[in-house]
Amino acid sequence: MSALLQVRDLRKSYATRHGPVRAVDGISFDVEAGRTVALVGESGCGKSTIALTLVRLLEADGGEVRFEDIRLGQLSRRDDIEVRRKFGIVFQNPYSSLDPKMRVLEIVGEPLRTVLGMRGRALRERVIMHLEQVGLGPEHVDRYPHEFSGGQRQRIAIARAVALEPRLLILDEPTAALDVSIQAQVLNLLIELQRTLNLAYLFISHNLATVEYVADEVMVMYLGRIVEAGPVEAVFAAPRHPYTRALIDSIPLLDPSRRGTLQPLGGDVPSPLDVPEGCAFAPRCRYRSERCTRAAPALEETVLEETGERRRIACFHPLDGPIDGGVA
C-alpha cells in the first residue's frame, strides 16, 4: 500500500538580484495515513517553502507530489480542487492568519461556502460543529478575532483547516507564537483530533521537544536538504548526522546532569546565495574531512546493525552510539 503523501525530488528556488536561492533542493519523503512526520531545522532552511509548495501557494520548480497515488499538478481544475480539499494547513501566527474583519462564522465557513456551497442554517450548524471539535462553542461563532486569546485564535485556525474533512494537515510551526502553557493545550488538541479523525500531519517546527512529543518520524533539514530521517525516538536517542547531534546538544535542559554540558552549535549558516561546494554543513562540522569539502553526500537509506532500524543519512562520517537523555 502506497503512502498517503509521496514527495519526490521537490525543488524550489527564489530569484533575487544577487542570483537564485535554492530554498528546497531535491527533497523526497512520504507521509502515511494517520501518522505524524516532523520537519525540523534552523530558520531559513526551507521548511515553510515545502509547506507552501505542497498546498500550491507556491509553484514548485520541479519534482513530483502524489496524494492518494494521484499526481498533483496534472489534473483538471475540478479534479485539482477535489484533491486539494483533502489538504489543510495551519500557519504559525494566529494573529496574522485570521482576517480581523471577518467573524468566526465567516472564517471557518469560507471553505464550506466556496467548495461545498453551504449557506444559511446548514453552514452555521456545520461551523459550530467544527468549533466544538476544537474546544470552542456556539457563543463564539459571531465574534471577531480580536476578541480571542492567541490559543483560541489558533483553535479557530485549526477548525478552519478541518472544515472540509481533510486527510492531511500541514502544520507550520503551529505553536511557535503561543505561550508555553497554551502550546501544550494546542498540541494535545492536535493529538486528539488525529486520533478521532485519522488525520496525517506534516508537522514543521524548530522545537525538538515538541517534535519528540507529537511525531512518529522526523526529518532534519539543513540549507534546503534533508540530512537525516528516521523514527523520532531513535533519531533523538542516537543521532547519526553531526548536525542532528549539534541541534540536540544545543538545547538547554532543566536537569543538566541528564546529558553533559550544553554545547551550542558554532559558526553561522552559510549564505544560501553562496552554498559551499561539497557538504553544506562541512564549515561547521568538527568531523569534516577533505572529502566533505569536495562532494555533497547523498541521502541514503541504511539499516543500523545494532537495532535493525532503517535510517536515511546524508553524511560521509556518520556518528555511532546513543546519547544520554532525551531532548525534553
C-alpha positions in Angstrom: 0.0 0.0 0.0 1.4 3.4 -1.0 1.8 6.3 1.4 -0.9 9.0 1.6 1.5 11.7 0.5 4.6 11.0 -1.6 7.1 13.7 -2.4 9.9 13.0 -4.8 12.8 15.4 -5.7 10.9 18.5 -4.8 12.8 21.7 -5.8 12.0 25.4 -5.3 14.3 28.4 -6.0 13.7 32.1 -5.5 15.1 34.7 -7.9 17.0 37.6 -6.2 19.0 40.5 -7.6 22.1 38.6 -6.4 21.2 35.3 -8.0 18.9 32.3 -7.3 18.4 30.9 -3.8 17.7 27.2 -3.7 15.3 27.0 -0.8 14.3 23.4 -1.4 16.9 21.3 -3.2 15.7 17.8 -4.1 13.5 16.8 -1.1 11.9 13.3 -1.0 9.7 11.8 1.7 6.4 10.0 2.5 3.6 10.6 5.0 1.5 7.6 5.9 -2.2 7.9 6.8 -2.8 8.6 10.4 0.9 9.3 11.1 2.9 12.4 12.0 6.1 13.3 10.1 8.0 16.2 11.5 10.3 18.5 9.6 12.9 20.3 11.8 15.8 22.7 11.2 17.1 26.2 11.8 15.2 29.2 10.4 15.7 29.7 6.7 16.4 26.1 5.9 13.3 25.8 3.6 10.7 24.2 5.9 7.9 26.7 5.2 8.7 26.7 1.5 7.9 23.0 1.4 4.6 23.6 3.2 3.6 26.4 0.8 4.6 24.4 -2.2 2.6 21.3 -1.2 -0.6 23.3 -0.9 0.2 25.1 -4.2 0.5 28.6 -2.7 3.9 28.4 -4.4 4.6 26.5 -7.6 7.5 24.1 -7.4 10.3 24.3 -9.9 10.5 20.5 -10.2 9.8 17.2 -8.6 6.7 15.1 -8.2 4.0 15.2 -5.5 1.4 12.4 -5.2 -1.6 12.3 -2.9 -3.5 9.1 -2.6 -1.4 7.9 -5.6 -2.7 10.8 -7.7 0.0 13.0 -9.2 -0.8 16.7 -8.4 -0.2 19.4 -11.0 -1.6 17.4 -13.9 -5.3 17.4 -13.1 -8.2 19.3 -14.5 -9.3 22.3 -12.4 -12.3 20.4 -11.0 -10.2 17.3 -10.1 -7.4 19.5 -8.6 -9.9 21.2 -6.3 -11.3 17.9 -5.3 -7.9 16.6 -4.3 -6.7 19.8 -2.6 -9.8 19.8 -0.3 -8.1 16.8 1.3 -5.3 19.1 2.4 -5.5 21.5 5.3 -2.9 24.0 6.6 -2.4 25.8 9.9 0.0 28.7 9.9 2.4 29.8 12.6 0.9 33.1 13.7 -2.8 33.1 14.6 -2.7 36.9 14.8 -2.0 37.3 11.1 -3.6 34.2 9.6 -7.2 35.3 10.5 -8.9 38.2 8.8 -9.6 40.7 11.5 -12.7 42.0 9.6 -14.4 38.6 9.5 -16.4 36.9 12.1 -15.7 33.3 13.1 -18.7 32.2 11.2 -17.2 33.6 8.0 -13.6 32.5 8.8 -14.4 28.8 9.4 -17.3 28.8 7.0 -15.4 30.2 4.0 -14.1 26.9 2.7 -17.6 25.4 3.3 -19.2 28.1 1.2 -16.7 28.2 -1.6 -16.2 24.4 -2.0 -19.4 22.8 -0.8 -21.8 25.7 -1.5 -23.2 25.7 2.0 -25.3 28.6 3.2 -27.6 29.7 6.0 -28.6 27.5 8.8 -26.7 24.4 7.5 -23.5 26.5 7.3 -23.9 27.9 10.8 -24.5 24.4 12.3 -21.5 23.0 10.5 -19.3 25.8 11.7 -20.5 25.3 15.3 -19.7 21.5 15.0 -16.1 22.3 14.0 -15.7 24.9 16.7 -16.8 22.3 19.3 -14.2 19.9 17.8 -11.5 22.3 18.9 -12.9 23.2 22.3 -15.0 26.3 21.4 -18.7 26.8 21.5 -21.7 28.4 19.8 -21.2 31.6 21.7 -18.0 32.2 19.8 -19.4 32.0 16.3 -20.3 35.7 15.8 -17.2 37.2 17.4 -14.2 38.7 15.7 -10.6 37.5 16.1 -9.5 40.4 18.3 -12.0 39.1 21.0 -9.9 35.9 21.4 -6.6 34.9 23.0 -3.8 33.6 20.9 -4.6 30.0 21.8 -8.3 30.5 21.0 -7.3 32.0 17.6 -5.2 29.0 16.8 -8.1 26.8 17.6 -10.2 28.8 15.2 -7.5 28.3 12.5 -7.5 24.6 13.2 -11.3 24.5 12.9 -11.0 26.2 9.5 -8.3 23.7 8.4 -10.5 20.6 9.3 -13.7 22.1 7.9 -13.5 20.2 4.6 -12.7 17.0 6.5 -9.1 16.6 5.0 -6.9 13.6 5.4 -3.7 15.6 5.8 -2.9 18.7 7.8 0.3 20.7 7.2 1.2 22.4 10.5 3.7 25.2 10.0 5.1 26.0 13.5 1.5 25.9 14.9 2.5 26.7 18.5 5.6 28.9 18.0 3.6 32.2 18.6 1.9 30.9 21.8 2.8 30.9 25.5 4.3 27.6 26.7 1.2 26.6 28.8 -1.0 27.2 25.8 1.3 25.3 23.5 0.7 22.1 25.4 -3.1 22.6 25.1 -2.9 23.1 21.4 -0.6 20.1 20.9 -2.9 17.9 23.0 -5.8 19.1 20.8 -3.9 18.1 17.7 -3.2 14.7 19.0 -6.8 14.2 19.9 -8.0 15.3 16.5 -5.6 13.0 14.8 -6.9 10.1 16.9 -10.6 10.8 16.3 -10.4 12.0 12.6 -7.5 9.7 11.5 -5.5 12.7 10.2 -2.0 12.6 8.9 0.3 15.5 9.9 3.3 17.1 8.3 4.5 19.0 11.4 7.0 21.7 10.8 8.9 23.0 13.8 12.3 24.1 15.2 11.3 22.9 18.7 12.8 19.4 19.2 10.9 18.8 22.4 7.6 19.5 20.7 8.6 17.2 17.8 9.5 14.4 20.3 6.1 14.8 21.9 3.9 14.6 18.8 5.8 12.9 15.9 6.3 9.4 14.7 9.0 10.2 12.2 11.4 13.1 11.9 13.3 14.7 9.0 16.2 17.0 9.8 16.8 19.7 7.2 19.8 21.9 6.5 20.0 24.5 3.8 17.3 23.1 1.6 18.2 19.4 2.0 17.3 16.6 4.4 20.4 15.3 6.2 18.8 12.7 8.4 15.4 11.0 8.7 14.0 8.1 10.8 11.8 7.2 13.7 11.7 10.2 16.1 12.7 8.3 19.3 15.6 6.6 17.6 16.9 9.7 15.9 16.9 11.7 19.1 18.4 8.9 21.2 21.1 8.1 18.7 21.6 10.8 16.0 23.9 9.8 13.2 24.3 13.1 11.4 26.6 15.6 13.2 24.1 18.4 12.5 21.3 16.4 14.3 23.6 15.8 17.2 24.5 19.5 17.3 20.9 20.5 17.4 20.2 18.2 20.3 23.3 19.2 22.2 22.4 22.9 21.9 19.1 22.6 23.8 19.2 23.8 27.5 17.9 21.2 30.0 16.3 21.8 33.4 18.4 18.9 34.6 21.9 19.3 33.0 23.1 16.0 34.6 21.0 14.2 32.1 23.4 14.9 29.4 26.8 16.5 29.6 27.4 20.2 29.1 25.4 22.5 26.9 27.2 22.7 23.5 25.9 25.5 21.3 26.3 24.9 17.6 29.2 27.0 16.4 29.6 29.0 13.2 26.9 30.5 11.0 24.6 29.0 8.4 26.3 29.7 5.0 24.5 32.2 2.8 22.0 30.4 0.5 23.4 32.6 -2.2 26.8 31.1 -1.7 26.4 27.5 -0.6 29.8 25.9 -0.2 30.9 23.2 -2.5 30.5 19.7 -1.1 28.6 19.2 2.2 26.8 22.4 3.2 27.4 21.6 6.9 31.1 21.0 6.5 32.2 24.5 7.6 30.5 24.0 11.0 31.3 20.3 11.4 34.0 19.0 13.7 34.1 15.7 11.9 34.7 17.0 8.4 37.4 15.7 6.1 38.7 16.8 2.7 36.1 14.6 1.0 33.3 16.6 2.7 34.5 19.8 1.0 34.7 18.3 -2.4 31.4 16.3 -2.7 27.9 16.5 -1.3 26.9 13.2 0.4 23.6 11.7 -0.9 20.8 10.9 1.4 21.0 7.1 1.6 18.9 4.6 3.5 20.8 2.2 5.7 19.9 -0.5 8.2 21.5 0.0 11.6 23.2 -3.2 12.7 22.5 -2.7 16.4 18.8 -2.2 16.1 17.7 -3.3 12.6 16.1 0.2 12.2 16.0 1.9 8.8 17.6 5.4 8.8 18.3 7.9 6.0 21.5 9.7 6.4 23.5 12.2 4.2 27.0 12.0 5.7 30.4 10.6 4.9 31.2 10.3 8.6 28.0 9.2 10.5 28.2 9.1 14.2 28.0 6.0 16.4 26.3 5.3 19.6 23.4 6.8 21.7 23.4 10.0 23.8 22.3 10.3 27.3 18.7 11.5 27.9 16.1 12.9 25.5 15.5 16.4 24.2 12.8 17.5 26.6 
